[in-house]
Amino acid sequence: MELKNNMINNLLKYYNKFKSRNEAYLNELRNDHDFFRSEITTNFDGMTRRLCKRYRYFSLDYIKKIVGRFKEASLLNNPMSMRYIESEFAILDVQLDLMKRLKQNGLDLRNKTVLDIGCAAGCLLFACSKYGAAKLVGIDISQDRLNNAKELMGSKLLKEKADLLCIDIFSQELPYGKNSFDVIFSTNVMEHVPSAHNYFGKIKEYLSDKNRGSFAFTSVGNKYNISNVLTEPHYGIPGLILLSGTEAADIWYSERKKLSSDLDYEVFEWYLYEEYKEMAFSHDLEIFPLLDKYEADLMDAYLIHHMDFAHKYYDMAINKLRNYGLEKSNYDKLDAAIRKYFDEYIKDHTVEKTTPERKLYLYLKYHAFVLEFVAMHGPVNSQCATTN
Ligand SMILES: C[S@@+](CC[C@H](N)C(=O)[O-])C[C@H]1O[C@@H](n2cnc3c(N)ncnc32)[C@H](O)[C@@H]1O
């Protein structure tokens, strides 16, 4: 028995040592772009094997296919490339964690018919299958991404309960009829569609109005989150998230060469939680924030130190902006948007009496990194377990 325990302990030690070495290697790829460039060109097999150990649900062939694209000159020189690569794989862990959290919040997927709008490589649907969903439908406008989803799901799942369709949610009808889904997901899609308002209309149209347990779940980067202001999630430029879609696109196209990128600007508009709430309401949907990650103590700490945070982040944003060497007119626009944001941030936080409602408002406006909310047909009754 003791021998067996010793063996297990030794194996565990070996595994942990390997895991931390692997993580250190990946950290170097994340933080040192020259190292990334050298590894992808001279040690492609070794690099992809290490990624495969970290992101264990994906086959080595799949990982090689995704990473292989980044050998192309424009992506090779793009300092955001490692971030883009990992986001393709890390999203599965995020989605598995989301399913667990939804379950803990009383939102059950068992035997439900699920639609994922903008399903990309199918990670969310794959996670739903692990949590007992009966039918899985993924739609996306990119056939390339749907091909990846087919690979991830495998033929068994596709044959038994999954459909993957190349459909534009705005201009094409889904072949299932209205109100035919018990659960609708749309994660990280809202900022990529031309009208978030119409998007809620589509959710309303396809969400079941008969099943009492039906809900839609949406997640979207928070426009006013202080670190998103510092680093816009897709393109990295400070303050870019604060501009309108057209202003941001103009700046991106005139500066992207300087930033070693030829990516297209694929974002339309970002909104605040209160604005999403109004859009949903106009379609007779009510939204509730998923608050299981909200920590009241942390919020108190933010409130006490709000001026320190404002100064620190403001300096970081402006320094970063200066180092980019942008054209003066672009610099001025971003600088003005950042100043205005921090004025509003300070004003909003400087309130005599901070009620719990006010704290929640501030959390949803400035401190949630991602806005996650559940939508139901209104008026909502007490069945929603997510508004703690
Ligand atoms: C940023 S990705 C998010 C993918 C995935 N939901 C996730 O959380 O990782 C946005 C996806 O939405 C898809 N998409 C954009 N507009 C769409 C539309 N009108 N109809 C269907 N899919 C769309 C894109 O092709 C892309 O795969």
The ligand as an SDF file (V2000), in Angstrom:
LIG
                    3D

 27 29  0  0  0  0  0  0  0  0999 V2000
  -15.6320   36.2660  -32.1470 C   0  0  0  0  0  0  0  0  0  0  0  0
  -16.3820   34.9060  -32.8660 S   0  0  0  0  0  0  0  0  0  0  0  0
  -17.0700   34.0890  -31.4330 C   0  0  0  0  0  0  0  0  0  0  0  0
  -17.1540   32.6180  -31.6220 C   0  0  0  0  0  0  0  0  0  0  0  0
  -17.7030   31.7950  -30.4630 C   0  0  0  0  0  0  0  0  0  0  0  0
  -19.1030   32.0620  -30.2180 N   0  0  0  0  0  0  0  0  0  0  0  0
  -16.8740   32.0060  -29.2170 C   0  0  0  0  0  0  0  0  0  0  0  0
  -17.4040   32.4070  -28.1760 O   0  0  0  0  0  0  0  0  0  0  0  0
  -15.6730   31.7380  -29.2920 O   0  0  0  0  0  0  0  0  0  0  0  0
  -17.8280   35.5360  -33.6850 C   0  0  0  0  0  0  0  0  0  0  0  0
  -18.4590   34.5050  -34.6070 C   0  0  0  0  0  0  0  0  0  0  0  0
  -19.7280   34.9920  -35.0500 O   0  0  0  0  0  0  0  0  0  0  0  0
  -19.8680   34.6640  -36.4230 C   0  0  0  0  0  0  0  0  0  0  0  0
  -20.8750   35.5840  -36.9950 N   0  0  0  0  0  0  0  0  0  0  0  0
  -20.7250   36.9230  -37.2190 C   0  0  0  0  0  0  0  0  0  0  0  0
  -21.8340   37.4380  -37.7720 N   0  0  0  0  0  0  0  0  0  0  0  0
  -22.7170   36.4270  -37.9000 C   0  0  0  0  0  0  0  0  0  0  0  0
  -24.0410   36.3460  -38.4280 C   0  0  0  0  0  0  0  0  0  0  0  0
  -24.6640   37.4050  -38.9350 N   0  0  0  0  0  0  0  0  0  0  0  0
  -24.6720   35.1380  -38.4160 N   0  0  0  0  0  0  0  0  0  0  0  0
  -24.0450   34.0510  -37.9230 C   0  0  0  0  0  0  0  0  0  0  0  0
  -22.7860   34.0770  -37.4150 N   0  0  0  0  0  0  0  0  0  0  0  0
  -22.1200   35.2400  -37.4080 C   0  0  0  0  0  0  0  0  0  0  0  0
  -18.4640   34.8280  -36.9780 C   0  0  0  0  0  0  0  0  0  0  0  0
  -18.2640   34.1560  -38.1990 O   0  0  0  0  0  0  0  0  0  0  0  0
  -17.6210   34.2410  -35.8400 C   0  0  0  0  0  0  0  0  0  0  0  0
  -17.3940   32.8670  -35.9740 O   0  0  0  0  0  0  0  0  0  0  0  0
  1  2  1  0
  2  3  1  0
  2 10  1  0
  3  4  1  0
  4  5  1  0
  5  6  1  0
  5  7  1  0
  7  8  2  0
  7  9  1  0
 10 11  1  0
 11 12  1  0
 11 26  1  0
 12 13  1  0
 13 14  1  0
 13 24  1  0
 14 15  1  0
 14 23  1  0
 15 16  2  0
 16 17  1  0
 17 18  1  0
 17 23  2  0
 18 19  1  0
 18 20  2  0
 20 21  1  0
 21 22  2  0
 22 23  1  0
 24 25  1  0
 24 26  1  0
 26 27  1  0
M  CHG  2   2   1   9  -1
M  END
$$$$
